[in-house]
Amino acid sequence: MNILITGAAGMLGRKLAQRLVRTGELGGRTIQRLTLVDVVTPEAPAGFAGETHARAADISDPSQAPRLIANRPDMVFHLAAIVSGEAEMDFDKGYRINLDGTRFLFKAIRAEAAKAPYRPRVVFTSSIAVFGAPFPEKIDDEFFTTPLTSYGTQKAIGELLLADYSRRGIFDGIGLRLPTICIRPGKPNKAASGFFSNILREPLAGQEAVLPVSEDVRHWHASPRAAVEFFMRAATMDLTQLGARRNLTLPGYSATVGEQIAALTRVAGAKAAALIRREPDAKIEAIVAGWPRNFDARRAVALGFRAESSFDEIIRAHIDDELGGRL
Amino acid sequence: MNILITGAAGMLGRKLAQRLVRTGELGGRTIQRLTLVDVVTPEAPAGFAGETHARAADISDPSQAPRLIANRPDMVFHLAAIVSGEAEMDFDKGYRINLDGTRFLFKAIRAEAAKAPYRPRVVFTSSIAVFGAPFPEKIDDEFFTTPLTSYGTQKAIGELLLADYSRRGIFDGIGLRLPTICIRPGKPNKAASGFFSNILREPLAGQEAVLPVSEDVRHWHASPRAAVEFFMRAATMDLTQLGARRNLTLPGYSATVGEQIAALTRVAGAKAAALIRREPDAKIEAIVAGWPRNFDARRAVALGFRAESSFDEIIRAHIDDELGGRL
């Protein structure tokens, strides 16, 4: 099994590569080669028995995708993307990476298949940003995609291309609309959604964190650990079950900020929760008001995708995976 | 008022140009210039007081869109497209014209606006092909787009781009999901949907027609006349009413083939209806089974879009507009 991961230097890309190396196989087939690509050279995970090719490549350069596909990966995890905030600030860059980059990759697979039979599986990371307000309190599997950001637009277009290429048998694709990943490890960042992670991760490390919205803001979350298992499920399940509808809203856990803080208090004590400083920010409140709050991800659940079922569990996953199991 | 029509040599493009010339104004502003573009040079409509520029241009050639936009049309009717059957047969051509061509046009508007303030209105023709089975008997305004053809995929992508460019204020866009246009004038063609028109148009002209499906097949129709009025409404209405959701399923009339034939009998007599020859074609039956049958186009109706409310009316529109009012 020969695997390509784009966006492999990102948080999820790194965790996915580590997970693949730890298991050593995918769907019963030994992983022989791992190609890791990102705009900066990704780190090769330690302890892999097979070959690792880690390289820097700009997927919006049309010459790159054919090179990545030339060694015929059986499995393509396409995680590379310009994130929401940056795609909104830089219109051209967002379309170049998120739309053109994705299309170049899909086209390269088609061109490779024209030389000799080839039909890899493609796991595409989409996002709940494909949905835009107004929407019902709980968004079901047949609700329409009306993104309110260029990022959401680019992801929705990627979904459509993925479905059409899959329908035509060019590759076997699945698109995963990830919930907001919480608790994101690392430093606080400026993403409008950053506070969902900051208010847990920082207090768990004994640091102050800023909460810019009210406690009744509700959102849709899954841990990095759950996200990696989504990828594993998508990589190994029978995709004929999807029919022509190749894009799935994944399960998550819907919680208010108040419920997040209550879980933090239960797991780490009132002292941790006291490190959260309220600094209401009208601009962030306004952005967050346009975000989905809850989903009925029935289809993905029926297909065996699983997320956490409490915020305590999400916090404990972070303590296990990032803090060595200790506070 | 300076107007650009792409796809101006097509049936709807021609009728729209004639309609604009007949009225001479749009939203109270005199039409001074009409630029008509298609892959073949469109015919200039007779009797226009202003300037007509009719030219052949391939919109999938990136150098063309900037030229079309250089004279800063106030209104762009973007009708140019490879039709469903051809886009399905020729993957590259469909994506080149329907996706790249649309994107080049949108990008050219953005580039022009970067030189000096410019924000035209863009009326984009989408299609009910953005929907793919399974769907409810009546598709509502919030049902998701899961196209089962490359054409439907390309139109759904055009809709997403239109909404994002409009949201960013680059242009003021509206996407119109046209019903199947019936009765299409001209010769019978090989489009899988051709029979919906053939079984009326040919008998009305005293000719035999072939019906390849059963009489209980239900579909969604509007006349060419209604389609032109959709464009006029889209060109003159206040688009702020749309908010961020720039794409509309238009009203139509839902009828079974049996109901079409009953209307033909009422309008033109049993002798006309007797010219329909039943030749069941399993392949066409299968294609048509995946097509939408009925819509609840509530939003467009509330915004003032109107279609016919009986098939008799659709047939009479054809007799008036194509047969000089006589059978």
Chai-1 contact restraints between the chains, C-beta under 6 A:
chainA,res_idxA,chainB,res_idxB,connection_type,confidence,min_distance_angstrom,max_distance_angstrom,comment,restraint_id
A,E142,B,F144,contact,1.0,0.0,6.0,A-B,restraint_1
A,F144,B,E142,contact,1.0,0.0,6.0,A-B,restraint_2
A,F144,B,F144,contact,1.0,0.0,6.0,A-B,restraint_3
A,T146,B,R245,contact,1.0,0.0,6.0,A-B,restraint_4
A,L148,B,A244,contact,1.0,0.0,6.0,A-B,restraint_5
A,S150,B,D164,contact,1.0,0.0,6.0,A-B,restraint_6
A,T153,B,L160,contact,1.0,0.0,6.0,A-B,restraint_7
A,T153,B,D164,contact,1.0,0.0,6.0,A-B,restraint_8
A,A156,B,L160,contact,1.0,0.0,6.0,A-B,restraint_9
A,I157,B,I157,contact,1.0,0.0,6.0,A-B,restraint_10
A,I157,B,L160,contact,1.0,0.0,6.0,A-B,restraint_11
A,L160,B,T153,contact,1.0,0.0,6.0,A-B,restraint_12
A,L160,B,A156,contact,1.0,0.0,6.0,A-B,restraint_13
A,L160,B,I157,contact,1.0,0.0,6.0,A-B,restraint_14
A,D164,B,S150,contact,1.0,0.0,6.0,A-B,restraint_15
A,D164,B,T153,contact,1.0,0.0,6.0,A-B,restraint_16
A,A244,B,L148,contact,1.0,0.0,6.0,A-B,restraint_17
A,R245,B,T146,contact,1.0,0.0,6.0,A-B,restraint_18
